[in-house]
């Protein structure tokens, strides 16, 4: 039986993917040191999260649901928590979207009082525009201002219940108690590239130096120019994908991978900023959130003050300030990048019978993933 089970629930855009990649890459070494990060594939943690927040684990327990890949994954996770002699870690940033009943059921099935919750977070001035970017990457065309206004709407995927660490901590504290909700803060300027990894290892009881520090992942952040272009084109691209591919992860496959990662992430430009007015609004919310966390009294690895005083990156600009000329330049970069990606692929376009009629003197010889769930 596991001594402790840690469920890392987010928040999104707080280094969760970096931690998950590090845990997965070193799972065999971690197991030798008494820590299990279960799963047959990295996406199993997404599957388990989807099942929990949709209540599938509760339906199965009551006999109203049988089989299914997600349920099989969750069953294996629960079995690991029961059988492994050490610490078990589950990690997906969308566990935080589970309702009270779903969260309580998951905790009970994983071991009850042995279950602890981990929340990683950073200041809202950096986290909020990162969340806006994520919405763009699946074809949402919302402006940054409208995205922030929409955080008050419980029908949206991105809400203050997702972004505000105090709200997340309080919900899970109602299930496991504040003493078993662990907050990991990250400063705006980390003192080392390993700081987040070190703090996570400390929180779950893994001694420092036992594993390699995971390499930082390739930066998928967009320039403000690329983000504004995606804001303009994203909805049309999403509609086109829907006409040809109905798979649940089609938007992530085509937009996030084929457009954002392969092309737009390389479009040069300036960092995304929130501007003075929104920065002041977020600063007020940061202060309220930190005060709530102090009142809650959950253990902290780091310092709650690191969540205060968020600033824009040097040279950052608000997306609304991008000019039409900059959008044209970004569009050119997108078109060239997509053509280059097609030319690098193994698939060539068909040959037109009239090729060569353009006066070209050249030779006339003959010379296509498993991602995160998209938004509902």
Secondary structure, DSSP 8 states (H G I E B T S, - for coil): --SEEEEE---TTSSHHHHHHHHHHTHHHHHHTTEE---SSTTHHHHHHHHHHTTHHHHHHTTS----HHHHHHHHHHHHHHH-SSEEEEE-TTGGG--HHHHHHHHHHHTGGGEEEEEEE--HHHHHHHHHHHHHTTT----HHHHHHHTT-TTSSS-HHHH-HHHHHHHHHHHH-GGGEEEEE--SS-SSTTHHHHHHHHHHT--TTSS------------HHHHHHHHHHHHHHHHHHHHH---TTHHIIIIIIIIIITTGGG-----EE-HHHHHHHHHHHHHHHHHHHHHHT--EES-GGGGSS----TT-EEGGG--HHHHHHHHHHHHHHHHHHHHHSS------TTTTTT---S--------------
